[in-house]
């Protein structure tokens, strides 16, 4: 095992920062950073379109850190940890400031005013007093300030539990806004979204707080790790369930999932969540082996802490991607019913063909198996996969026209065909060097996307080509990444036994 001292736990939060470029890239490709100009109609300033989603992203991260630091410091730790409580207080201050800035930026967006004119107490108070969104922001601002003050003085576990409950309510409040609103008949959507936000905060903020606690070498770090593993498992289950509920309430079936930008972002979140589940499982397995080796000690040595911090840094990197996608989703309007001519988006094709199979392979590489002929004739398999992609992409709009099996059944068949084609393509390209097959796939991919979306309304835009570039990068990585085995049975990601430091041990299989 590497005996170097563990990296500073503060560096863990750097992985969360990847959410900002992800957020801006998604909004840029969807046109969320620009607004059409029409004569006589004011437009929202570009600085507002850029600043508001970033401010919401900061707000959500600060909320997650506040929740996690208080949960670990005052509830999961063997004794209340004053250091984590004070860090939570600072995070709560950032949270309150972000909400205050959100109110000003919202006035600028709703009234299409410059930021200078939006910093007006009358306009801001009108927003707060007359709109549901404003009331939610007022409630969050007040609760964040109360938490910031109480976190400095709380010293008992009972008081800590009450404070965690208070901060959870504050984190839940944005669920009353968004696309569900506080309208009658949307209680399930509001409650589901609120729970989704709370448990996401528990998972992300709790991991950061656990890493800070373990990285400091505090007594009882092993106990905190064990307790947080249980909390993280519960959080993942709730996040997945509430995410499915909210998607079902906002989408018009499978058709909207594969033919809309909103559905594409949901697919991206599902893909990253699968990766996170796989990474978390590997993380816990590596930690469990070390825990057994240490025979359940509560004081972790430097090598154990270093292992936890390295794995946790990667986990938080993926969590940062999720937070960027989540804010982008909140800034994207849900789709209406599916109509004839709706095309499968380039993003949905990329995620179904490449993203989901690669994510599943990350969890269990042995699940990626293709027919034997595909390994013998990789070029033919690549051509067949591209043809299947085109058939699925063109067949779904035909089904939406209801000339075959109907919109939802057609979309479901198309999605299954895309995943099956991707399964073969990803498996073949990741099994070993297959330069001709890679060239065929990379050359045919943009042509296939062009053919599918050539007549689509708003198709072939900057977002389409940005997604094509992403797919080309994934195809190249699959083929040219370093490998630990040289046979066709090599999995995309080695899932062999773990060494003492949590690294995978290479297993070479025979054909």
N, C-alpha and C positions, 0 to 999 in steps of 0.2 A: 504493500500500500504506500501511496505517496505520503511522505512524512512532512511535507511542507506545511507551514501554518495555514489555517483556513483563511480564505478571503474575507474581507470585511462584510458583515451582514448588510451593511448599508448599500452595497453594490447590487444586492438582489433587486431592489426597486428599479434599477436601470432597465431590467427586462420589460417592465411594465410600460416604459416610454415608447416601445415600438408601436403601441396603440395609436399614437398621434399620427405618424406617417400613414399607417393603415387607414385610419379614419379619413384623412385628407385625400388619399388616393381614391378610395371608394367614392367619396362625395364628388371628386373631380370627374371621375369616369361617368357618374350618373347625372352630371350637370348641376349638382347641388351647390356649387360655388359661384354660379353665374345666374343671372336673371335676364329674361328677354326685356328689351327696352321698347316701350310703346309711347307714342307721342301723347303727352298730356297725363300720363300715368306715372307716378313716382316709383322708383325702383329701390330695392334694399341695397345699401352700400356694400361693396365687396368686403370691406373690413368687418362688417357685421356678419355676413355669410361665412367668413373665415373664423371669426372669433367666437361666435356662439357655440358651435359644436365643440371647439376646443375647450371652452369654459365648462360645458356640460361634462366632457371627459374628465377634466380636473375635479369637478364636483363629485363625480361617481368614484374616482380613485380615492379622493380624500375621505369620502364616506366609508369606503371599504377598509381603508387603513384605520379609521376611527373604530369601526366595529371590531375588526380583528385584534387590534392592540388591547382594547378593553376586555374582550372575551378571553384572550390568552393571559393577560396580565392580572385580571381580577377574578377570573373564574377557573381557568384550567391550571394555572400555576399552583404549586403546593401552598404558597402564601401569596397574598396580594403583592404585586410587583409595582412599586412606585415609579420606577423608571419608565416602564411601558405605559403606565397611566398618564404620565406627563407627555410622552410622545403622542398619545391619543388626544390629549388636550390641544396640542399644536396642530394635529391633523384636523380636529374639529374647527379650529379657527380658520384654516384654509378652506374647509367646507363652507363655513358661513360666508366668507369673502366671495367664494365662487358663486354662491346663491345670490348674493347682492349684485354681483356683476351680471349674472344671468337676467335679473330683473331689468337692468338698464338695456342690455342687448336685446331682450325680448321686445321692449318698447320700440327700439330702433327697427327691429324686423317687422313687427305688426304695423307700425305707422310709416315705415319706409323713411325714417328720419336719420340724419347724420348722428354719429355718436354724441357729438357736442350738444345737440339739441335734445337728445334722449336723457341726458343727465339732468333731469328736472323732477323735483319731488312731487309736483302735482301729477305729472304723467305717470310716474312710477306708482304713486299711491292709487291712482285710478286703476291701474293694472292689478294691484294687490287687492283692492276692495271690490272690484266689479267682475273679476274673472276667477274661474276655478283654478287655473294655472297659477295666478297670482296668490291665491290663498294657500295653495300647497307650498309655494316658495316662501311665503311668510312663516308658515308652520315649520318648515325645515330650517329656516334661518334662526328662529327662536330656539328650537330644540338643539341645534348645533352649538349655539352660544351657551345654553344651559349645561350641556355636556362638557364644553370646554372649561367651564368654571368648576363643575363638580368633580371632574377628573383629577383636579389638584388636591382635593381634600378627602376623597373616598379612601378609607383605610380598612374596611371590613368586607368579607365576602358577600354578606347579605346586601349591603349597600352597592357592592359591585354588580351583583345580579340585577338589581333594580336599574342601575345605570345602563347596563347592557340592554335591558328591555326598552329603556327610553331611546337609546340610540338606534335600536332595531326599528322602532316606530318611525323615527326620522328617516331611516333608509327606505322604509316601505312607502312613504308618502308619494314619491313620484309615480307609483303604480296607479294612482288616481287620475293621472293625466295621460299623456301619450295618446295612442290611438284608441284607447278604451274610453277615456273620459269618466266623468262622474254621472253619466246618464243612466236613467232607469233601464234595467235589462242588461247592464254590462257589469254586474257585480262579480261574476266569475272571472271576467277578463281583468278587472281591477285587482281583485285579491290574488289571482294567479301571477300577474305581473309584479305586484308588490312582494310576494314571497320569492319570486325569481330574483329580484334585486337584493333582498335581504340575504338569501343563502349564497348568492354570488359574492356578496361582500364578506360573509363569514369565511368562505373558501379562500378567496384571494387575500383579504386582510389577515386572516388567521395564519396562512402560510408565511406571510411576511413577518408577522409577530412571533411565530414559532421559530423562524430562522434567526431573528434578532435575539430571542431568548436563548436558543441553543448556541448561537455563535458567541455569546458573551461568556459562556462557560458557567452559567448560574446553576446552583444546586437544584436538582429536580428537573433538569432539562429532559432527561429520559422519560419521566412521567408525563411531561407536557407533550412530547412527541407521540406517545402512545394514546393519550386522550384526544389529541388533535386528529389522529388518524381516523378515529371513530366519527368525530365531527365532520371531517372532510368527506367520508363515505356517505353520511346522511345528506350532506349538502349536494353532492353530485346527484343523488337520487331525486331530491326535490327540484334541483335545477333542470334535470332532464324532463321530469313529469310536467312541471309548470311551463317549460319551453314548448313542449308538444301541445299543451292546452292552449297557450296563446297563439301558436301557429295555426291550430285548427279553427280558432275563433276568427282569425283575420284573413285566412286564405280560402278561396273557393275551390278546395280540393287539390288534387295533384297537379291539375292543369296550371293553376296559378303559381304553384311551387316552381315549375320549370319554365314558365313563360314570362315571368315578371322579375324586375330588379329586386323587389321585396323578397320574393321567394328565393332568389339566388343568394342573398345575404343570409337568409335562414339556413340554406344548404351549407354555406361557408361556416356558419357557427356550429352546425352539427358536425361537420368534418373536423373542425378544430377541437370540439368537445371530445370526439372519439380519440384524437391524438392525446388530449389531456388525460383522459381516463387511462390510456395505455401508459403514458409517462408516469402518472401517479401510481399505477399498479407496480411498475418497475421500481419506482422510487421507494415505495413501501416495502417491496420485497428485499431490496438491497439493505434498507434500514433494519428490517426484521432479522436478516442474517447477522448484521453487526450487533443488534440487540441481544440475540441469542449468544453470540460470542462473548459479549460483555456480561452475560448472565444477569441481565436486567438492572445494571447499575444505574444510578440516578445522575451521576456526574460523568459527562461524556468527555473523552479525551480529544485532543486537537485533531487527530486523524478522522475520528468519527464525525466531528463537527464539520470538518472540511468536506467529507463525502456528502453530508446532508446539504451543505450550502451549494455545492456544485450541482447536484441534482435539482435542488430547489430553484436555482437561477434559471435553468432551462424550463422548468414548469411555469415560472412566472413570466417568462418570455412568451409562451403560448397564451397565458392568461391575458397578457397585454394585447395580443392580437384579438382576443375575444372582446375585450373592452372597446377597442376601436371599432369592431364590427357592430357591437351593440349600440353605440352612439349613432353610427351611420344608419342603422336600422330605425332608430327612433326619429331620424330626420327624413325617412323615406315613407311616402304614402303607401298604405296597403293597396293591393290591386283590386280592381273590380272583377265582375264575372268574366270568364273566359269567352272570347269571341272568335269566330272563324278567321283564319289568317294569322292568329297569334303564333309567333315563332318561339322555339326553344332558345333561350338566351345563350350566348357564348360562354358566360360564366357558369350556367347550369351544366352545360356540356362538359366543361373543364372539370368541374367538381365531381360529376357523376362518373366520368370516364377515368380521371386521374386521381382526384382528391380522395374520394371514398375508398377505392381499393388500396391506395397507399396508406391511408389512415388505418384500415383494418390490418394491413400487413405490418404496421408498426406495433399493433397490439399482439398479433400472433402471425409471424411470418409464414408458418407452416400452413396457414389457411390459404395462401396464394398458390394454387396449383392449377395448371392449364392442361388440356389434353396433350398427350405425348406428341402428336403430329405438330402441334404448335412449336414445340422445342426443336423439332427436326427441321421445320420449314418456317423460321421466324419471319422472313420477308412476306411469305404468303399470309401468315397470321396477322401481320401488321396491315396488309392491304384489306383483309377481311374485316378487321376491326374498324378501319376508316369507312369502309362501305356500310357497315352496320350503323356507324354514327350518322352518316348521311341519311340512311333509310329512316332511322329514328327521328332525326331532326325534321325531315320532310313529312313523315307519317303523322306526327302529332298535329301539325296544322290541318292536315286532311281530316283527322278525327275530330278536331275542333269544328270543322265545317259540318260535322254530323252526317257525313256521307258513308261512314263505315260503322264504327262501334260506339261512337259517342265521345264527348270531350274527355271525361275523367278516365274511362277505361283506356282510351287511346293514349292519354298522357302517361298512365301507369305502365302500359306495355312499352311505350317509348323509353321511359325511365329505366325499366328493367333491362331493356336491350342495350342502353347506353352503359349501364353498370357491368353487364356481361361482356360487352366489347372491351371496356376498360380493364376488366379483370384479366382477360387474355393478353391485352397489350402490355399492361404493367408487369405481369408475370414473365412474359417473354423477354422484355427489355431488361428486367432486373435480374434475370437468371444468369447472364454472362455477357461478354462482349458480343454485340450483334450490330455492327456498324451499318450494313446494308438496310436492316430493318429499321434502325434509328433514322437513317436518311429518308427512307420511304415515309415513315410516320411524320417526321418534322416537315418534309416537303408537302405532304398531302393535307396536313392539319389546317393551315390557313385557307387552302382551296375549299376544303369541306365546310369550314365556317362561312366563307364567302357564299358558297352555294346555298347553304341553309338560310342565311339572313339577307340575301341579295334583294329580296322584294319586301322585307319586313319594314313596318313603319318605324322610323328612327334607327334602323339597323345600320351596321357598318360605320359606327361612330368611333370616337376615341376610346370609349370603354371596350368596344369589341376588340380593337387591335391591342389594347393593353392586356386583355385577357388572353389573346393569342400569344403574345410575348411570354406571359406567365406559363402557358401550356408548353411552349417551346423550351423554356428553361427547365421545366419538370421532366420533359422527355429526354433532354440532354443529360440531366442529372441522373436519371434512372440508368442510362447506358454507360456513362463515363465515371460514375462515382467509384471510389476505392472499394474493393471487395476483399473479403476474408476467406473466400473459398473459390475454387475454380471450376466447379461442376455445374451442370444445368439445374441441379436440385438446390442450388444456393438460394436461400430466402432473401427477400429484399432487405430485411433487417434481421440480423442474427438473433435468435431467441434461445440460445443454448444456456447451459448452466452458468451461474454467476460465480465469480471469484470472490475472495474475501472483501475486496474493496468495491463490490457492486458491478464490476465490469463483466461483460459477457465473455464466456470462454468459447473460442472458435471451434465449431464442429464441422468437419468436412465429410459430406455424405457421398456415396457413390451413386452413379446413374443406374 
